[in-house]
Amino acid sequence: MTPLEVKHAIERAGFTQAKIGRKLDPPVTPQAVNRIIHAGAISARVHEAIACAINRPVEEIWPEYYLRKASNG
């Protein structure tokens, strides 16, 4: 998915980047969530939170990271 598609999916699911960040323990800022959506940073726990919020597998949202990681062992 493109970053824009991820953002729209988050909105359609009734979430915001801020709400996703606040649900994490410890919480992260909306700016951190945004950086992760745009692949400027990688965080498995934020990826999982986003995937859960939009009901999609992380491999579908970020295949360039998770499918490559799986194929490398």
Contacts in CASP RR format, 6 or more apart in sequence:
PFRMAT RR
TARGET T0000
AUTHOR 0000-0000-0000
METHOD contacts of the structure
MODEL  1
MTPLEVKHAIERAGFTQAKIGRKLDPPVTPQAVNRIIHAGAISARVHEAI
ACAINRPVEEIWPEYYLRKASNG
1 9 0 8 1.000
1 56 0 8 1.000
1 60 0 8 1.000
1 61 0 8 1.000
1 62 0 8 1.000
3 37 0 8 1.000
3 38 0 8 1.000
3 39 0 8 1.000
6 37 0 8 1.000
6 50 0 8 1.000
6 54 0 8 1.000
6 61 0 8 1.000
7 17 0 8 1.000
7 37 0 8 1.000
9 54 0 8 1.000
9 56 0 8 1.000
10 16 0 8 1.000
10 17 0 8 1.000
10 20 0 8 1.000
10 50 0 8 1.000
10 53 0 8 1.000
10 54 0 8 1.000
12 54 0 8 1.000
13 53 0 8 1.000
13 54 0 8 1.000
13 55 0 8 1.000
15 53 0 8 1.000
15 54 0 8 1.000
16 30 0 8 1.000
17 30 0 8 1.000
17 33 0 8 1.000
17 34 0 8 1.000
17 37 0 8 1.000
18 30 0 8 1.000
18 33 0 8 1.000
20 33 0 8 1.000
20 46 0 8 1.000
20 49 0 8 1.000
20 50 0 8 1.000
20 53 0 8 1.000
21 27 0 8 1.000
21 28 0 8 1.000
21 29 0 8 1.000
21 30 0 8 1.000
21 32 0 8 1.000
21 33 0 8 1.000
21 46 0 8 1.000
21 49 0 8 1.000
23 49 0 8 1.000
24 45 0 8 1.000
24 46 0 8 1.000
24 49 0 8 1.000
28 43 0 8 1.000
28 46 0 8 1.000
32 41 0 8 1.000
32 43 0 8 1.000
32 46 0 8 1.000
33 46 0 8 1.000
33 50 0 8 1.000
35 41 0 8 1.000
36 42 0 8 1.000
36 43 0 8 1.000
36 46 0 8 1.000
36 47 0 8 1.000
36 50 0 8 1.000
37 50 0 8 1.000
39 62 0 8 1.000
39 64 0 8 1.000
39 65 0 8 1.000
42 65 0 8 1.000
47 58 0 8 1.000
47 61 0 8 1.000
47 62 0 8 1.000
47 65 0 8 1.000
48 58 0 8 1.000
50 61 0 8 1.000
51 57 0 8 1.000
51 58 0 8 1.000
51 61 0 8 1.000
54 61 0 8 1.000
58 66 0 8 1.000
59 66 0 8 1.000
59 67 0 8 1.000
59 70 0 8 1.000
END
